[in-house]
């Protein structure tokens, strides 16, 4: 029988909770022992039961392992603090650089719109004029490109409509000739029927 998946929530029944704790605790202690033996790892495990009873396992000395952990945590904390301060400084530098770029862009935008030109020298105004001319040149080039693309699309549409019109004319011509032939056949058939009817009438008249 397949066991259902255990829900990760507190077991309400006290007896079931204690039984589960004992099983999981023993399994965890066993896994810690196997890890230390198979992988030659320094393992320390501390467990307190819901009632406060202590269970522990250490592959060497519990105090030595705890001291080693605390030293490593302290060193890591110092490194983390230094790294954090360095990152904060980098963020501040990036923010300052970005603010300067935004300020320069805003100033350039105002000048391109013809505002704030009074402090500009002749050379600065000449550079600004050259920049505007280059911008206008790019705008005209893009405009001409879009216009050319639109003309090409219209030409393609004209060719497509011409091809469809030619097909329609061809179909109309075929239908016209078919209609003429059908009309001619019907006329010939009517003449033959009229001739036969006339001969029959003459024959009946002579007989009378």
C-alpha positions as a Markdown table, in Angstrom:
| # | Residue | x | y | z |
|---|---|---|---|---|
| 1 | Unk | 0.0 | 0.0 | 0.0 |
| 2 | Unk | 1.4 | 3.4 | -1.0 |
| 3 | Unk | 1.9 | 5.8 | 2.0 |
| 4 | Unk | 0.4 | 9.2 | 1.7 |
| 5 | Unk | 2.6 | 12.3 | 1.6 |
| 6 | Unk | 3.2 | 13.7 | 5.1 |
| 7 | Unk | 1.9 | 17.3 | 5.4 |
| 8 | Unk | 4.4 | 19.8 | 6.7 |
| 9 | Unk | 2.5 | 21.1 | 9.7 |
| 10 | Unk | 2.4 | 20.6 | 13.4 |
| 11 | Unk | 1.0 | 17.2 | 14.5 |
| 12 | Unk | -1.9 | 17.9 | 16.8 |
| 13 | Unk | -2.1 | 14.5 | 18.6 |
| 14 | Unk | 0.5 | 14.5 | 21.4 |
| 15 | Unk | 1.2 | 10.7 | 21.2 |
| 16 | Unk | 1.6 | 10.8 | 17.4 |
| 17 | Unk | 3.8 | 13.8 | 17.7 |
| 18 | Unk | 6.1 | 12.1 | 20.2 |
| 19 | Unk | 6.4 | 8.9 | 18.1 |
| 20 | Unk | 7.2 | 10.9 | 15.0 |
| 21 | Unk | 9.8 | 12.9 | 17.0 |
| 22 | Unk | 11.5 | 9.8 | 18.2 |
| 23 | Unk | 11.6 | 8.2 | 14.7 |
| 24 | Unk | 12.9 | 11.4 | 13.0 |
| 25 | Unk | 15.4 | 12.1 | 15.8 |
| 26 | Unk | 16.9 | 8.6 | 15.5 |
| 27 | Unk | 17.0 | 8.9 | 11.7 |
| 28 | Unk | 18.7 | 12.3 | 11.9 |
| 29 | Unk | 21.3 | 11.1 | 14.4 |
| 30 | Unk | 22.0 | 8.0 | 12.2 |
| 31 | Unk | 22.5 | 10.2 | 9.1 |
| 32 | Unk | 24.8 | 12.5 | 11.0 |
| 33 | Unk | 27.0 | 9.5 | 12.0 |
| 34 | Unk | 27.0 | 8.1 | 8.5 |
| 35 | Unk | 28.0 | 11.5 | 7.1 |
| 36 | Unk | 30.9 | 11.8 | 9.5 |
| 37 | Unk | 32.2 | 8.2 | 8.8 |
| 38 | Unk | 31.6 | 8.0 | 5.0 |
| 39 | Unk | 32.8 | 11.5 | 4.1 |
| 40 | Unk | 35.3 | 12.2 | 7.0 |
| 41 | Unk | 33.3 | 15.3 | 7.8 |
| 42 | Unk | 33.3 | 17.1 | 11.1 |
| 43 | Unk | 29.6 | 16.9 | 12.2 |
| 44 | Unk | 27.9 | 18.3 | 15.3 |
| 45 | Unk | 24.2 | 17.9 | 15.9 |
| 46 | Unk | 22.1 | 19.3 | 18.8 |
| 47 | Unk | 18.4 | 18.5 | 19.3 |
| 48 | Unk | 16.1 | 19.6 | 22.0 |
| 49 | Unk | 12.8 | 17.7 | 22.5 |
| 50 | Unk | 9.5 | 19.6 | 23.0 |
| 51 | Unk | 10.0 | 19.0 | 26.7 |
| 52 | Unk | 13.6 | 20.4 | 26.7 |
| 53 | Unk | 15.5 | 17.1 | 26.7 |
| 54 | Unk | 18.9 | 17.3 | 25.0 |
| 55 | Unk | 20.1 | 14.9 | 22.3 |
| 56 | Unk | 23.4 | 15.5 | 20.7 |
| 57 | Unk | 26.0 | 13.9 | 18.4 |
| 58 | Unk | 29.6 | 15.0 | 17.6 |
| 59 | Unk | 32.1 | 13.3 | 15.4 |
| 60 | Unk | 34.9 | 14.8 | 17.5 |
| 61 | Unk | 34.4 | 17.3 | 20.3 |
| 62 | Unk | 31.1 | 19.3 | 20.5 |
| 63 | Unk | 32.9 | 22.3 | 22.1 |
| 64 | Unk | 35.7 | 22.3 | 19.5 |
| 65 | Unk | 33.2 | 22.2 | 16.7 |
| 66 | Unk | 31.1 | 25.0 | 18.2 |
| 67 | Unk | 34.2 | 27.2 | 18.7 |
| 68 | Unk | 35.2 | 26.5 | 15.1 |
| 69 | Unk | 31.8 | 27.5 | 13.9 |
| 70 | Unk | 31.7 | 30.7 | 16.0 |
| 71 | Unk | 35.2 | 31.8 | 14.7 |
| 72 | Unk | 34.2 | 31.1 | 11.1 |
| 73 | Unk | 30.9 | 33.0 | 11.6 |
| 74 | Unk | 32.9 | 36.0 | 13.1 |
| 75 | Unk | 35.4 | 36.0 | 10.2 |
| 76 | Unk | 32.6 | 35.7 | 7.7 |
| 77 | Unk | 30.7 | 38.6 | 9.4 |
| 78 | Unk | 33.7 | 40.8 | 9.2 |
| 79 | Unk | 34.2 | 39.9 | 5.5 |
| 80 | Unk | 30.5 | 40.4 | 4.8 |
| 81 | Unk | 30.5 | 43.8 | 6.5 |
| 82 | Unk | 33.5 | 44.9 | 4.4 |
| 83 | Unk | 31.9 | 43.6 | 1.2 |
| 84 | Unk | 28.7 | 45.3 | 2.1 |
| 85 | Unk | 30.4 | 48.6 | 2.7 |
| 86 | Unk | 32.3 | 48.3 | -0.6 |
| 87 | Unk | 29.1 | 47.5 | -2.4 |
| 88 | Unk | 27.4 | 50.5 | -0.8 |
| 89 | Unk | 30.2 | 52.8 | -1.9 |
| 90 | Unk | 30.0 | 51.4 | -5.5 |
| 91 | Unk | 26.2 | 52.0 | -5.4 |
| 92 | Unk | 26.8 | 55.6 | -4.3 |
| 93 | Unk | 29.4 | 56.2 | -6.9 |
| 94 | Unk | 27.1 | 54.8 | -9.6 |
| 95 | Unk | 24.2 | 56.9 | -8.4 |
| 96 | Unk | 26.4 | 60.0 | -8.4 |
| 97 | Unk | 27.7 | 59.3 | -11.9 |
| 98 | Unk | 24.1 | 58.6 | -13.1 |
| 99 | Unk | 23.0 | 61.9 | -11.6 |
| 100 | Unk | 25.7 | 63.8 | -13.5 |
| 101 | Unk | 24.8 | 62.1 | -16.7 |
| 102 | Unk | 21.1 | 63.0 | -16.2 |
| 103 | Unk | 22.1 | 66.6 | -15.5 |
| 104 | Unk | 24.2 | 66.8 | -18.6 |
| 105 | Unk | 21.4 | 65.3 | -20.7 |
| 106 | Unk | 18.9 | 67.7 | -19.3 |
| 107 | Unk | 21.2 | 70.7 | -20.0 |
| 108 | Unk | 21.8 | 69.4 | -23.5 |
| 109 | Unk | 18.0 | 69.0 | -24.0 |
| 110 | Unk | 17.3 | 72.6 | -22.9 |
| 111 | Unk | 20.0 | 73.9 | -25.3 |
| 112 | Unk | 18.6 | 71.8 | -28.2 |
| 113 | Unk | 15.2 | 73.4 | -27.5 |
| 114 | Unk | 16.8 | 76.8 | -27.7 |
| 115 | Unk | 16.7 | 77.5 | -23.9 |
| 116 | Unk | 19.6 | 78.5 | -21.7 |
| 117 | Unk | 21.9 | 79.6 | -24.6 |
| 118 | Unk | 23.1 | 82.8 | -23.0 |
| 119 | Unk | 26.1 | 81.4 | -21.2 |
| 120 | Unk | 27.2 | 79.5 | -24.3 |
| 121 | Unk | 30.3 | 80.6 | -26.2 |
| 122 | Unk | 30.6 | 80.9 | -30.0 |
| 123 | Unk | 32.3 | 77.5 | -30.2 |
| 124 | Unk | 29.7 | 75.9 | -28.0 |
| 125 | Unk | 26.9 | 77.3 | -30.2 |
| 126 | Unk | 28.7 | 76.1 | -33.3 |
| 127 | Unk | 28.9 | 72.6 | -31.8 |
| 128 | Unk | 25.3 | 72.7 | -30.9 |
| 129 | Unk | 24.4 | 73.8 | -34.4 |
| 130 | Unk | 26.4 | 71.0 | -35.9 |
| 131 | Unk | 24.7 | 68.5 | -33.6 |
| 132 | Unk | 21.3 | 69.8 | -34.6 |
| 133 | Unk | 22.2 | 69.5 | -38.3 |
| 134 | Unk | 23.3 | 65.9 | -37.8 |
| 135 | Unk | 20.1 | 65.2 | -36.0 |
| 136 | Unk | 18.1 | 66.8 | -38.8 |
| 137 | Unk | 20.1 | 64.8 | -41.3 |
| 138 | Unk | 19.3 | 61.5 | -39.5 |
| 139 | Unk | 15.6 | 62.5 | -39.3 |
| 140 | Unk | 15.4 | 63.3 | -43.0 |
| 141 | Unk | 17.2 | 60.0 | -43.8 |
| 142 | Unk | 14.8 | 58.0 | -41.7 |
| 143 | Unk | 11.8 | 59.9 | -43.2 |
| 144 | Unk | 13.0 | 59.2 | -46.7 |
| 145 | Unk | 13.6 | 55.5 | -45.8 |
| 146 | Unk | 10.0 | 55.2 | -44.5 |
| 147 | Unk | 8.7 | 57.0 | -47.6 |
| 148 | Unk | 10.6 | 54.7 | -49.9 |
| 149 | Unk | 9.3 | 51.6 | -48.0 |
| 150 | Unk | 5.8 | 53.0 | -48.4 |
| 151 | Unk | 6.3 | 53.5 | -52.1 |
| 152 | Unk | 7.6 | 49.9 | -52.5 |
| 153 | Unk | 4.6 | 48.6 | -50.6 |
| 154 | Unk | 2.2 | 50.5 | -52.9 |
| 155 | Unk | 4.1 | 49.2 | -56.0 |
| 156 | Unk | 3.8 | 45.6 | -54.7 |
| 157 | Unk | 0.1 | 46.2 | -54.0 |
| 158 | Unk | -0.3 | 47.6 | -57.6 |
| 159 | Unk | 1.4 | 44.6 | -59.1 |
| 160 | Unk | -0.8 | 42.2 | -57.0 |
| 161 | Unk | -4.0 | 44.0 | -58.1 |
| 162 | Unk | -2.8 | 44.0 | -61.7 |
| 163 | Unk | -2.2 | 40.2 | -61.6 |
| 164 | Unk | -5.6 | 39.7 | -60.0 |
| 165 | Unk | -7.2 | 41.9 | -62.7 |
| 166 | Unk | -5.5 | 39.9 | -65.5 |
| 167 | Unk | -6.8 | 36.7 | -64.0 |
| 168 | Unk | -10.3 | 38.1 | -63.8 |
| 169 | Unk | -10.1 | 39.2 | -67.5 |
| 170 | Unk | -8.9 | 35.8 | -68.5 |
| 171 | Unk | -11.7 | 34.1 | -66.6 |
| 172 | Unk | -14.3 | 36.6 | -68.1 |
| 173 | Unk | -13.0 | 35.8 | -71.7 |
| 174 | Unk | -13.3 | 32.1 | -71.1 |
| 175 | Unk | -16.8 | 32.5 | -69.8 |
| 176 | Unk | -17.7 | 34.7 | -72.7 |
| 177 | Unk | -16.5 | 32.2 | -75.3 |
| 178 | Unk | -18.3 | 29.4 | -73.5 |
| 179 | Unk | -21.5 | 31.5 | -73.4 |
| 180 | Unk | -21.2 | 32.2 | -77.2 |
| 181 | Unk | -20.6 | 28.5 | -78.0 |
| 182 | Unk | -23.6 | 27.5 | -75.9 |
| 183 | Unk | -25.8 | 30.1 | -77.6 |
| 184 | Unk | -24.6 | 28.9 | -81.0 |
| 185 | Unk | -25.3 | 25.3 | -80.2 |
| 186 | Unk | -28.8 | 26.2 | -78.9 |
| 187 | Unk | -29.5 | 28.2 | -82.1 |
| 188 | Unk | -28.4 | 25.3 | -84.3 |
| 189 | Unk | -30.5 | 22.9 | -82.3 |
| 190 | Unk | -33.5 | 25.2 | -82.5 |
| 191 | Unk | -33.1 | 25.5 | -86.3 |
| 192 | Unk | -33.0 | 21.7 | -86.6 |
| 193 | Unk | -36.1 | 21.3 | -84.5 |
| 194 | Unk | -37.9 | 23.9 | -86.5 |
| 195 | Unk | -36.9 | 22.3 | -89.8 |
| 196 | Unk | -38.1 | 18.9 | -88.6 |
| 197 | Unk | -41.4 | 20.4 | -87.4 |
| 198 | Unk | -42.0 | 22.1 | -90.8 |
| 199 | Unk | -41.4 | 18.9 | -92.7 |
| 200 | Unk | -43.8 | 17.0 | -90.4 |
| 201 | Unk | -46.4 | 19.7 | -91.0 |
| 202 | Unk | -46.0 | 19.5 | -94.8 |
| 203 | Unk | -46.3 | 15.7 | -94.7 |
| 204 | Unk | -49.5 | 15.8 | -92.7 |
| 205 | Unk | -51.0 | 18.5 | -95.0 |
| 206 | Unk | -50.2 | 16.4 | -98.1 |
| 207 | Unk | -51.8 | 13.4 | -96.5 |
| 208 | Unk | -55.0 | 15.3 | -95.9 |
